[in-house]
């Protein structure tokens, strides 16, 4: 078995993966809050941890890996979105709108991630399915002196956890001094965070010892992880934006509820995503969803390739140039492995992936296998990265021309051959070169022999430019 080392955000160093239960690996990754379409930034952790999941399955056997990725379907953002829908004319009860919104958004998410080759985890729990476990978890924290009830709320008292701040490397006194959190009269400290909050008649709510209410965000993941994976798990992952406060609070409440465990052995965080060198935001006009990209004709496999082209802990810049280069590379590789039987995964690629998920190094090995024309190994190795699968194929089929375009090209073929004949006599090829340049600008490759001309449509084909050419 290949030794896998991963960067642990808690220790700030690479560590060898040593499963709590020898030979079996457990992984929990924070999934989406389901109130709208997944944007390209949401796709990065899904692709990153899907790649790790594939590596773990390859190394330990699929039956020995348990991967959990949750859906947060109770959240103030969902409630706010549902309220907007109600104010826009949706006459259904707000709780029904919330449920339908969550169901629809989960379907969208699974569809979009499936288009990127993201495998379904072993478990995909919804927060609303584990309310009872959350209430029990909160009661345990109160019993152990780490939480308190106040004005219908239950709060975790961060001052009772001496290790609070260890994941984000923040000092509690400094955090309190610079706190930008809600200061409420029922809080003992500004840093105390909500485990349970009251619900009004327009919000989802469940009965509890503290009245009708709903869970805070942080307790949801702790309770779901414990219910499915137990008090301790091997890997906990998510985006770097979740490291604080979400993962810090998860870690604190789980550690305090179960002091004999450390909750997660290895914490992993992927870096931010930018667009053309700038932070993605709606105000800059560079905010787009996975569906937006797919609707523009960018295949899911191309999106996946771009997201894997940078090491997962580093920021990544989504650019049109990167997408174009990825499309060309994948097209070439798909042509190369057409009809080939899957071979063995390259040991070099496996070593690179096992070294803290070094996907740029793994992609470099794919280029090397392509250059050596080792198609069987290229196919097997690419599929370990979730590329070149049949499920993601089809987009690379050679594009076709309409009958009208074909008829017009037949005229241009005649013109080109006539100009070539004249040029061979006069030695002036300017007219030939001008027509060839116009065809290339229209997105066609042009090959001329003595008796025929061969055209092939490229991805940059522009029909308007074609018909603007004088025959």
C-alpha positions in Angstrom: 0.0 0.0 0.0 1.3 3.4 -1.0 2.0 5.7 2.0 -0.2 8.8 1.9 0.9 12.1 3.5 -1.5 15.0 3.9 -1.0 18.6 5.2 -2.7 18.9 8.6 -4.1 22.4 9.2 -4.0 21.7 12.9 -0.2 20.9 13.1 0.8 23.0 10.1 2.8 20.2 8.6 2.5 17.1 6.5 1.6 14.0 8.3 1.3 10.3 7.4 -2.2 9.1 7.2 -2.6 6.5 9.9 -6.2 5.5 10.1 -7.8 5.1 13.6 -9.1 1.7 12.5 -6.2 0.1 10.6 -7.0 -0.5 7.0 -10.2 1.7 7.0 -10.5 5.4 6.4 -13.2 7.8 7.4 -13.6 11.3 5.9 -16.1 14.1 6.6 -16.3 17.1 4.3 -18.6 20.1 4.9 -21.0 20.3 2.0 -23.1 23.2 0.6 -25.8 25.3 2.2 -28.6 24.6 -0.2 -30.3 27.9 -1.1 -29.0 28.6 -4.7 -26.9 27.2 -7.5 -23.4 26.1 -6.8 -20.8 28.7 -8.0 -17.4 27.7 -9.3 -15.8 28.4 -5.9 -18.2 25.8 -4.4 -17.0 23.3 -6.9 -13.4 23.4 -5.9 -13.7 21.5 -2.5 -16.1 19.0 -4.2 -13.5 18.2 -6.9 -10.5 18.3 -4.5 -12.0 15.9 -1.9 -13.5 13.7 -4.7 -10.0 13.3 -6.0 -8.8 12.4 -2.5 -11.7 9.9 -2.2 -10.6 8.3 -5.4 -7.0 8.0 -4.1 -8.2 6.5 -0.8 -10.4 4.0 -2.6 -7.6 3.0 -4.9 -5.2 2.6 -2.0 -7.4 1.0 0.7 -10.2 -0.6 -1.4 -13.6 1.0 -2.0 -15.2 -1.0 0.7 -12.7 0.3 3.3 -13.4 4.1 2.8 -16.4 5.9 4.3 -16.9 9.4 2.9 -19.5 11.7 4.3 -20.5 15.1 2.8 -23.5 16.9 4.3 -26.2 19.2 3.1 -27.0 22.2 5.3 -30.7 22.5 4.7 -31.6 24.6 7.8 -29.9 28.0 7.8 -30.7 31.7 7.9 -29.6 32.1 4.2 -32.2 29.5 3.2 -34.9 31.2 5.3 -34.0 34.6 3.7 -34.2 33.1 0.2 -37.6 31.5 1.0 -38.9 34.8 2.4 -37.8 36.6 -0.9 -39.8 34.0 -2.8 -42.8 34.5 -0.6 -42.7 38.3 -1.0 -42.4 37.8 -4.8 -45.7 36.0 -4.8 -45.2 32.4 -3.7 -48.4 31.7 -1.6 -47.2 28.5 0.0 -46.4 28.4 3.7 -42.9 29.5 4.4 -41.8 26.1 5.8 -43.1 24.4 2.6 -41.1 26.9 0.5 -38.0 26.2 2.5 -38.3 22.4 2.0 -39.0 22.7 -1.7 -36.1 25.2 -2.1 -33.7 22.8 -0.3 -34.9 19.8 -2.4 -34.5 21.6 -5.7 -31.1 23.0 -4.8 -29.8 19.6 -3.7 -30.9 18.2 -7.1 -29.1 21.1 -8.8 -26.0 20.5 -6.8 -25.8 16.8 -7.5 -26.4 17.5 -11.2 -23.7 20.1 -11.4 -21.2 18.1 -9.4 -22.0 15.0 -11.4 -21.1 16.9 -14.6 -17.7 17.5 -13.1 -17.2 13.8 -12.5 -17.7 14.1 -8.7 -18.6 10.8 -7.2 -21.5 10.5 -4.7 -20.1 10.0 -1.2 -21.1 7.0 0.9 -23.4 9.3 3.0 -25.0 12.6 2.2 -26.9 13.5 5.4 -29.3 16.5 5.5 -29.1 18.5 8.7 -32.9 18.4 9.1 -32.6 14.6 9.4 -30.4 14.8 12.5 -32.2 17.3 14.8 -32.6 14.8 17.5 -28.9 14.0 17.5 -28.1 17.7 17.7 -30.4 18.2 20.7 -28.7 15.2 22.5 -25.2 16.6 21.6 -26.2 20.0 23.0 -27.5 18.5 26.2 -24.2 16.7 26.7 -22.3 20.0 26.4 -24.6 21.6 29.0 -24.1 18.6 31.4 -20.3 18.9 31.0 -20.4 22.7 31.8 -19.4 23.8 28.3 -22.8 25.3 27.2 -25.6 27.3 28.8 -29.2 28.2 28.0 -30.3 31.8 27.9 -33.5 33.5 26.5 -34.4 30.5 24.4 -30.9 30.2 23.1 -28.2 27.7 24.0 -24.6 28.9 23.6 -21.2 27.3 23.7 -19.0 29.0 26.3 -15.6 29.2 24.5 -13.8 30.1 27.8 -14.3 26.6 29.0 -12.2 25.1 26.2 -8.5 25.8 26.9 -7.6 24.7 23.4 -10.1 27.0 21.6 -8.3 28.8 18.7 -5.7 26.0 18.2 -7.0 25.2 14.6 -7.0 28.8 13.4 -3.9 29.7 15.6 -5.8 32.5 17.2 -5.5 33.7 20.8 -8.8 33.8 22.6 -8.1 37.1 24.4 -7.1 38.7 21.1 -10.3 37.4 19.5 -12.4 38.8 22.2 -10.7 42.2 22.0 -11.3 42.4 18.3 -14.6 40.5 18.2 -17.0 41.4 15.3 -19.6 38.9 16.5 -23.1 39.5 17.7 -23.0 41.1 21.2 -26.2 40.0 22.9 -27.3 40.5 26.5 -27.7 36.7 27.0 -24.1 36.0 26.1 -21.5 35.5 28.8 -18.7 36.4 26.3 -18.8 38.0 22.9 -17.1 34.9 21.4 -19.7 32.4 22.7 -21.5 30.9 19.7 -25.0 29.7 19.2 -25.9 26.0 19.4 -29.6 26.5 19.4 -31.8 29.5 18.6 -35.5 30.2 18.9 -37.8 30.1 15.8 -40.7 32.4 15.1 -43.9 31.4 13.2 -42.2 32.2 9.8 -39.1 30.0 10.4 -38.5 26.2 10.5 -38.6 25.0 14.1 -38.4 21.8 16.1 -39.4 21.1 19.7 -36.5 21.1 22.3 -35.9 21.4 26.0 -35.4 25.2 25.3 -38.5 25.7 23.3 -39.3 25.7 19.6 -36.2 26.4 17.7 -33.5 25.3 15.3 -29.8 24.4 15.5 -26.9 26.7 14.9 -24.7 26.0 11.9 -21.7 24.6 13.8 -23.5 22.0 15.8 -25.0 20.4 12.7 -21.7 19.0 11.3 -20.5 17.8 14.7 -23.7 15.9 15.3 -23.9 14.4 11.8 -20.2 13.4 11.9 -20.6 11.7 15.2 -23.8 9.9 14.2 -22.3 8.4 11.1 -18.6 8.1 11.8 -18.3 8.1 15.6 -16.6 10.3 18.0 -13.3 10.3 16.1 -12.6 10.4 12.4 -9.5 10.3 10.2 -9.9 13.3 7.9 -12.1 16.5 8.1 -12.1 18.7 5.1 -13.5 21.9 3.6 -12.6 25.3 2.1 -10.2 27.6 3.8 -13.1 30.0 4.4 -14.5 27.4 6.9 -11.4 27.1 9.0 -12.6 29.9 11.3 -15.1 30.1 12.8 -16.9 27.0 11.5 -14.2 24.3 11.9 -12.8 25.9 15.0 -16.2 25.8 16.6 -16.9 22.3 15.4 -13.6 21.1 16.8 -14.2 22.8 20.2 -17.7 21.5 20.8 -16.8 17.9 19.6 -13.6 17.9 21.7 -15.5 19.1 24.8 -18.4 16.7 24.4 -16.0 13.8 23.9 -12.8 14.7 25.7 -11.4 11.2 25.2 -11.2 11.9 21.4 -9.6 14.6 19.3 -12.5 14.6 16.8 -10.5 14.7 13.6 -6.9 13.4 13.2 -6.2 15.5 10.0 -7.8 18.8 9.0 -7.6 19.7 5.4 -8.5 23.0 3.7 -8.5 24.0 0.0 -7.5 27.5 -1.1 -9.6 30.3 -2.5 -10.6 30.6 -6.2 -10.3 33.8 -8.1 -11.5 34.8 -11.6 -9.1 36.5 -14.0 -6.9 37.6 -11.1 -9.7 39.1 -9.0 -11.8 37.9 -6.1 -15.1 36.5 -7.4 -18.0 38.8 -6.6 -21.3 39.8 -8.1 -20.4 43.5 -7.8 -17.4 42.9 -10.2 -19.5 41.0 -12.6 -17.2 37.9 -12.4 -19.5 35.7 -10.3 -20.7 32.6 -12.1 -22.2 29.2 -11.4 -21.1 25.8 -12.6 -24.3 25.9 -14.7 -23.4 29.2 -16.2 -20.1 27.7 -17.4 -21.8 24.6 -18.8 -24.4 26.7 -20.6 -21.5 28.6 -22.2 -20.4 25.3 -23.7 -17.5 24.6 -21.3 -17.6 20.8 -20.6 -17.6 19.6 -17.0 -14.4 17.7 -17.6 -12.6 20.9 -18.6 -13.8 22.6 -15.4 -12.5 19.7 -13.4 -9.1 19.8 -15.2 -8.7 23.5 -14.4 -9.6 23.0 -10.7 -7.0 20.3 -10.4 -4.3 22.3 -12.2 -3.2 24.0 -9.0 -2.2 22.4 -5.7 -5.3 22.3 -3.6 -4.0 24.4 -0.7 -2.9 27.2 -3.0 -5.2 29.9 -4.5 -6.3 29.1 -8.1 -7.2 31.6 -10.8 -10.0 30.7 -13.2 -9.2 32.2 -16.6 -10.5 31.7 -20.1 -7.0 30.9 -21.2 -6.7 28.0 -18.7 -10.1 26.7 -19.8 -9.0 26.8 -23.5 -5.7 25.1 -22.8 -7.5 22.4 -20.7 -10.0 21.8 -23.6 -7.1 21.3 -26.1 -5.2 19.0 -23.8 -8.2 16.8 -23.0 -9.2 16.7 -26.7 -5.7 15.5 -27.6 -5.7 12.8 -24.8 -9.2 11.6 -25.7 -8.1 11.1 -29.3 -5.0 9.3 -28.0 -6.8 6.8 -25.8 -9.7 6.1 -28.2 -10.4 2.3 -28.3 -7.6 1.6 -25.8 -7.9 -0.9 -23.0 -7.3 0.5 -19.6 -3.8 -0.2 -18.3 -2.1 0.2 -15.0 -1.9 3.5 -13.1 1.5 5.1 -13.3 3.5 4.6 -10.1 4.9 8.2 -10.6 1.4 9.6 -10.7 0.4 7.6 -7.7 3.4 8.8 -5.7 2.6 12.4 -6.6 -1.0 12.2 -5.6 0.0 10.4 -2.3 2.2 13.4 -1.5 -0.5 15.8 -0.2 -2.6 15.4 -3.3 -0.1 17.0 -5.7 -2.4 17.2 -8.7 -0.2 19.5 -10.7 2.6 16.9 -10.5 0.1 14.2 -11.4 -1.1 16.2 -14.5 2.6 16.6 -15.5 2.9 12.8 -15.4 -0.1 12.6 -17.7 1.6 14.9 -20.2 4.7 12.6 -19.9 2.6 9.5 -20.6 1.0 11.2 -23.6 4.4 12.2 -25.0 5.6 8.5 -24.7 2.3 7.5 -26.3 1.6 5.1 -23.4 -2.1 5.3 -24.0 -3.2 2.4 -21.6 -1.3 4.0 -18.7 -2.5 7.5 -19.7 -6.1 6.3 -19.6 -5.8 4.5 -16.2 -3.9 7.3 -14.6 -6.2 10.0 -15.9 -9.2 8.1 -14.6 -7.8 8.0 -11.1 -8.0 11.8 -11.3 -11.6 11.6 -12.6 -10.6 12.4 -16.2 -11.2 10.7 -19.5 -14.1 8.6 -18.2 -16.9 7.6 -20.5 -19.4 9.5 -18.3 -17.6 12.8 -19.0 -17.1 12.1 -22.7 -19.0 13.1 -25.8 -18.2 16.8 -25.7 -15.0 16.1 -27.7 -16.8 14.7 -30.7 -15.6 16.4 -33.9 -17.9 19.3 -34.6 -19.9 19.1 -37.9 -20.9 21.7 -40.5 -24.5 22.5 -41.6 -25.5 21.6 -45.2 -25.4 25.4 -46.1 -21.9 25.7 -44.6 -20.7 22.6 -46.5 -22.2 24.0 -49.8 -20.5 27.3 -49.3 -17.2 25.6 -48.5 -17.5 23.7 -51.7 -17.5 27.0 -53.6 -14.5 28.2 -51.7 -12.7 25.0 -52.4 -13.1 25.6 -56.1 -12.0 29.2 -55.7 -8.9 28.2 -53.7 -7.9 25.5 -56.2 -8.3 28.0 -59.1 -6.2 30.6 -57.3 -3.5 28.0 -56.5 -3.3 27.0 -60.1 -2.8 30.6 -61.2 -0.3 31.1 -58.3 1.8 28.1 -59.5 2.2 29.8 -62.8 2.7 33.4 -61.6 4.6 32.5 -58.4 2.3 35.1 -56.7 0.6 33.3 -53.8 -0.9 36.4 -52.2 -4.5 35.6 -53.2 -4.2 32.0 -52.0 -2.7 33.2 -48.7 -5.5 35.8 -48.2 -8.3 33.3 -48.7 -6.5 30.7 -46.5 -6.1 33.4 -43.8 -9.8 34.3 -43.9 -10.8 30.6 -43.6 -8.5 30.1 -40.6 -9.9 33.3 -39.0 -13.4 31.8 -39.4 -12.2 28.8 -37.4 -11.3 26.2 -40.0 -8.1 24.3 -40.5 -7.1 24.3 -44.2 -5.0 21.7 -46.0 -4.3 22.1 -49.8 -3.0 19.6 -52.2 -2.7 19.7 -56.0 -6.2 18.3 -56.5 -8.2 18.9 -53.3 -8.7 21.1 -50.2 -9.5 19.6 -46.8 -11.4 21.7 -44.2 -11.9 20.9 -40.6 -14.1 22.9 -38.2 -12.3 24.0 -35.0 -13.7 25.1 -31.6 -13.3 28.7 -32.7 -15.5 28.3 -35.8 -17.6 31.3 -36.6 -20.3 30.9 -39.2 -20.8 34.6 -39.8 -17.1 35.0 -40.6 -17.3 32.1 -43.0 -20.2 33.6 -45.0 -18.5 37.0 -45.0 -15.8 35.6 -47.3 -16.0 36.4 -50.9 -16.1 33.2 -53.0 
